[in-house]
Amino acid sequence: MNSVDARTTLSTTLLAAVTGGASGIGAAYVTALLGRGYRVAVLDVANAEAAASARGLDASLVKGFACDVADAASFRAAFDAALAWSGAPSYSVFVCNAGVVGALFADAARQLNVNLLGAILGTEMAVKHSTAALSRRAALPLCVVVTASSNGLVPADCDLAPVYVATKHGLVGLVRSLRPLAARYGVRVNAIAPVTVETPMVSGLLPPEVRAFLEREGRGGVMAPETCVAALLAVLDDGEMAGEVVAVHPAAPGGRGFAVEPLRASEWLGAWQERGSAEVAALVDDGLKAVGDGTMPGWSGV
């Protein structure tokens, strides 16, 4: 089998999805995933079908599905339609990338619903489908990747975007809290946290003096969307990476343009993570079982 045949065979069995994949970082991810042999579904509130066509992408390997990730019904319909189109039994990669920004408290509900709730909904659907609602290990390993932001690690005072920052902090908490799914269900959830990226969402907000400031203050300037691709591929390739946040910055240690930002536990707060605590691990096991079978008080299952 030659490389082209191998890629075609893989694309019929491995499905990836990218929300907000019609432009910016999402579009760069779509190209990278196609290069890895995935069949790719582009889920976007914009005309994702036209965007894919305009870029000259192979229509047999990539297809756009219009949806609003803040609308559960719309998102679910696109999620199901992409599965049906691909013929794959489940997603292998699901990238929750869609996002919006506003100054101070502008469009707060929209920012929360798109950036945070949209990523939660996408992650939930992918996890439920792959594991049959936590009743079994995923038949195909699932990697969920969430686009967070350096603002989810260090709030930038001058950005004046507290709601946006809150959503990105929420995403960091989301992926770190889902680390236990990896060992038990074959589902890895990680985040990529870039500094400022040249996307349609932010380009109009950055006059020349702001761009110069981002260079002077060591903030990494304004990166091309493609600079995030290496981080995405590193997450996909490292089968042990789960619950981690990968910061993307031109000056990242190691010279690769990205670095994993570990969760530095404050020991005086007590044992919160299962790493190093058998008791926490046992509680995670019991809790996930109770959630899955609907016996945990106050829970209705996953």
C-alpha positions in Angstrom: 0.0 0.0 0.0 1.5 3.4 -1.0 1.3 6.5 1.2 -1.7 7.9 -0.6 -3.6 4.7 -0.2 -2.7 4.5 3.4 -3.8 8.1 4.0 -7.1 7.4 2.3 -7.7 4.3 4.4 -6.9 6.1 7.6 -9.3 9.0 6.6 -12.2 6.6 6.3 -11.7 5.4 9.9 -10.3 8.3 11.9 -12.5 11.4 12.3 -11.5 14.7 13.7 -13.6 17.8 14.3 -12.7 21.4 14.8 -15.1 24.0 16.1 -14.4 27.5 14.9 -12.5 25.7 12.1 -13.4 28.0 9.2 -10.7 30.6 10.0 -7.8 31.5 12.3 -6.3 28.9 14.6 -9.1 26.5 13.8 -8.3 26.6 10.0 -4.6 25.9 10.7 -5.7 22.9 12.8 -7.9 21.6 10.0 -4.9 21.6 7.6 -2.7 19.9 10.1 -5.2 17.2 10.8 -5.7 16.5 7.1 -2.0 16.1 6.9 -2.1 13.5 9.5 -4.7 11.4 7.6 -7.8 12.4 9.5 -11.2 13.0 7.8 -12.1 16.4 9.3 -15.4 18.0 10.1 -15.4 21.8 10.4 -18.0 23.0 12.8 -18.5 26.8 12.6 -21.2 29.4 12.9 -19.7 30.9 9.7 -20.2 29.2 6.3 -17.7 26.4 7.0 -18.6 24.6 3.8 -17.6 27.6 1.7 -14.5 28.2 3.7 -13.3 24.7 3.1 -14.0 25.0 -0.6 -12.3 28.3 -0.9 -9.1 26.9 0.5 -9.1 24.1 -2.1 -9.4 21.3 0.5 -10.3 17.8 -0.7 -14.1 17.7 -0.4 -14.0 13.9 0.2 -11.8 14.4 3.4 -13.2 17.7 4.8 -16.7 18.9 5.2 -18.2 22.0 6.9 -21.2 21.8 9.2 -22.9 25.0 10.3 -23.7 25.2 14.0 -23.6 27.5 17.0 -21.6 25.8 19.8 -23.6 27.9 22.3 -26.8 26.3 21.2 -26.9 22.7 22.5 -29.5 21.6 19.8 -27.5 23.1 17.0 -24.2 21.7 18.2 -25.7 18.3 18.7 -27.1 18.2 15.2 -23.7 19.1 13.7 -21.9 16.6 15.9 -24.3 13.8 14.7 -24.2 14.9 11.1 -20.4 14.8 11.0 -20.4 11.3 12.4 -22.9 10.2 9.8 -20.9 11.8 6.9 -17.6 10.3 8.0 -18.7 6.7 8.5 -16.4 6.6 11.6 -17.7 4.8 14.7 -16.7 7.8 16.9 -14.4 10.8 16.9 -10.6 10.2 17.4 -9.9 14.0 17.8 -12.3 16.7 18.9 -11.0 20.2 19.1 -13.1 22.8 20.9 -11.6 26.0 19.4 -14.6 28.4 18.9 -14.3 31.6 20.8 -15.4 35.2 21.0 -14.1 38.2 23.0 -15.5 41.5 24.3 -14.2 44.4 26.3 -15.0 44.5 30.0 -18.6 43.2 30.4 -19.7 43.5 26.8 -21.6 40.5 25.5 -20.8 38.6 28.7 -23.4 35.9 28.2 -22.3 35.3 24.6 -18.6 35.0 25.7 -19.5 32.5 28.5 -21.8 30.5 26.3 -19.4 30.2 23.3 -16.0 30.0 25.0 -16.8 28.0 28.1 -20.2 26.3 27.8 -19.5 25.5 24.1 -16.3 23.7 25.0 -18.0 21.9 27.9 -20.8 20.7 25.6 -18.4 19.5 22.9 -16.3 17.7 25.4 -19.3 16.1 27.0 -20.8 14.9 23.7 -17.4 13.4 22.6 -16.8 11.7 25.9 -20.4 10.3 26.2 -20.3 9.0 22.6 -16.9 7.4 22.9 -17.5 5.7 26.2 -21.2 4.9 25.9 -21.8 7.4 28.8 -18.9 6.0 30.9 -20.1 2.5 30.7 -17.0 1.2 28.9 -13.5 2.2 27.7 -13.5 4.1 24.4 -13.3 1.7 21.5 -11.1 4.2 19.7 -8.8 6.4 21.9 -10.2 9.9 22.0 -8.2 13.1 22.3 -10.1 16.3 23.1 -8.2 19.5 22.7 -9.5 22.8 24.0 -8.2 26.2 22.9 -7.6 28.2 26.1 -5.3 31.2 26.2 -2.3 32.6 28.0 -4.9 34.7 29.6 -6.2 31.6 31.2 -2.8 31.3 33.0 -1.8 34.9 33.6 -4.6 37.6 33.2 -3.3 40.6 31.2 -4.4 43.8 33.0 -4.2 45.9 29.9 -6.4 43.6 27.8 -9.5 44.8 29.8 -11.3 41.6 29.0 -12.3 40.1 32.4 -15.2 37.9 31.1 -12.9 36.5 28.3 -10.2 35.9 30.9 -12.7 34.2 33.2 -13.8 31.8 30.4 -10.2 30.9 29.6 -9.5 30.2 33.3 -12.6 28.0 33.3 -11.2 26.0 30.4 -7.9 25.4 32.1 -9.9 24.1 35.1 -12.0 22.0 32.9 -9.2 20.1 31.2 -7.2 19.7 34.4 -10.2 18.3 36.2 -10.8 15.7 33.5 -7.4 14.1 33.7 -8.7 11.0 35.5 -10.6 9.9 32.3 -7.4 9.0 30.5 -6.3 6.0 32.5 -9.8 4.7 33.0 -11.6 5.4 29.7 -8.9 6.1 27.1 -10.0 9.7 26.8 -7.4 12.4 27.0 -8.4 16.1 27.5 -5.8 18.8 27.1 -5.6 22.6 26.5 -3.5 24.7 24.2 -2.9 28.2 25.6 -1.4 30.6 23.0 -0.5 34.2 23.4 -2.0 36.7 21.0 -2.7 35.1 17.6 -3.6 36.9 14.3 -7.2 35.8 13.9 -10.3 37.6 12.5 -11.5 37.8 16.2 -8.6 39.9 17.4 -7.0 41.6 14.3 -9.3 44.6 14.4 -8.5 45.1 18.1 -4.8 45.6 17.6 -3.6 49.0 16.3 0.1 49.3 15.5 1.0 50.7 18.9 -0.5 47.7 20.7 1.3 45.3 18.4 4.6 47.1 19.2 3.8 46.9 23.0 3.2 43.1 22.8 6.7 42.8 21.3 8.4 45.1 23.8 6.9 43.6 26.9 7.9 40.0 26.1 4.3 39.1 25.4 5.3 37.2 22.3 4.0 39.7 19.7 1.2 38.6 17.4 1.7 35.0 16.2 0.5 33.5 13.0 -2.2 30.8 13.5 0.1 28.1 12.2 2.4 28.6 15.2 -0.1 26.7 17.3 0.0 23.6 15.1 3.2 22.2 16.7 1.5 22.2 20.1 -1.5 20.4 18.7 0.6 17.7 17.1 2.6 17.3 20.3 -0.6 16.7 22.3 -1.8 14.2 19.7 1.5 12.3 19.7 2.0 12.1 23.4 -0.3 9.3 24.5 0.5 10.0 28.1 -0.5 13.7 28.1 -3.8 14.3 29.9 -5.1 17.2 31.9 -2.2 19.4 30.8 -2.0 22.9 29.5 0.4 23.6 26.6 1.4 27.3 26.5 2.4 28.6 23.0 4.9 31.5 23.0 7.9 32.2 20.7 10.3 32.3 23.7 9.0 29.1 25.3 11.7 27.0 27.1 13.3 24.4 24.9 13.1 26.4 21.7 10.0 24.6 20.3 7.6 27.5 20.7 5.5 25.7 23.3 5.9 24.3 26.7 3.7 22.3 29.1 2.6 24.4 32.0 2.3 22.0 35.0 -0.2 22.3 37.8 1.8 23.3 40.8 -0.1 22.0 43.7 0.0 24.0 47.0 0.6 21.2 49.5 -0.9 23.1 52.4 -4.3 22.9 50.7 -4.2 19.1 51.1 -4.4 16.2 48.7 -6.6 17.1 45.7 -5.1 15.1 42.8 -4.7 11.3 42.5 -1.1 11.6 41.6 0.6 10.6 44.8 -2.6 9.8 46.7 -4.1 6.3 46.6 -7.0 7.5 48.6 -7.9 10.2 46.1 -7.5 7.7 43.3 -10.0 5.3 45.0 -12.4 8.1 45.5 -12.2 9.0 41.8 -12.9 5.4 40.9 -15.9 5.2 43.2 -17.2 8.6 42.0 -17.0 7.9 38.3 -18.7 4.5 38.8 -21.5 6.2 40.7 -21.9 8.9 38.1 -21.9 6.4 35.3 -24.6 4.1 36.8 -26.7 7.0 38.2 -26.3 6.1 41.9 -24.5 9.2 43.1 -27.0 11.3 45.1 -27.8 14.5 43.3 -26.5 13.3 40.0 -28.5 12.0 37.0 -25.6 10.3 35.4 -23.4 11.7 32.6 
